[in-house]
Amino acid sequence: MDFLTFVERNGRRIALPAGEHVFRQGDEDRSVYVLEQGLLKAYYLSGDGRETIKSFILEGELIGSLASAWRKETCSFSVVTLEPSSVLAFDFDALHSACRRDIDLAGAMIEHLLAFSMKKERRERELLTESAEHRYRALIAASPELFERVRQKDIARYLGITPVALSRIRQRSDARAVGEGD
């Protein structure tokens, strides 16, 4: 069975308004979610209430807390809708069990996990080795639609900078673009 067939057979569709949490840091949530429509934000809250954005989830992508689903711990991060959204939720244990019986489904999950791992590796490298301006340009190149769908303060948090620093980077980038066009 392919992954989409599994999700359609075993998932339950959940419609969520903007600002609604799919799950929160500290929850126990054994589900994995596929975003059908909308936009999600995954984030961490520090002990002092500071928010750090882990990722934005676009249509067709999966999200879930492996710590909670696999290890039966609490979720280490939160996921909230930034737009009205529709997700397909399915039980991680059911997926894991089905993968043990179905080589095609297991292969599809390996592909999803590899793509996820490469995304995480790229994000880690950018945060640890690249300048904020480089991270900004990389985000524009990879996901230009985010700049129309996400508030500037959330883009800044994702990049690991303040909104003021993001504004300065954008101004420099716009000035360069104008200079290159002359």
Phi, psi and omega in degrees: 000142176275166186298316182297322177297316178302313182296316180297322181284326189250349184272158172241133183280132179233123176264131183231135175286165175301138178090000180270139178276136171283313169204163182240152173306130181097344176287161166258119183219112184266012183262159168242147185235140170249125179280116178276317183209143178111205183209134180241155175235127174258131184212160175252146171246127177282171179302331179267010176087006180283132181264133174237127184272124180281311182192165169251139182248123181260168180309136178089349181270157179258152174210146176178159177268108178296328177302319181279313185290315185270312187267356179063031174264186175275160179296136181270354180212171179247156173229128181230151177279137174262344178221162171307133189222158174232127178237152169256119181257137176216153185287128180299317181298323177295319178295314180300315179296316179296323179295329178291335182261339189234109183297325179293316178295318178299318178298319179296320179292323176300317178298317178297317181293323176295315179298317178297315180297319179293322176298316179296319179298316179298315181297316179299313180299314180299315181293326185269337187234346186254154176288162178299322180295320177295318178298320177299310180296322179294321179293319177299317181294320185279321187216067183299333181294337179298328183290343176263341187251347187238140178295149182302322181295328178285323174300315180299314180298321178297320180283348179081030181226173177276160175301326178295315178297321178297318179300319179295317179298316180298318179298315178297318181295317178295321179296319177296319181296321178292317180296324179288334181279348182284000000 
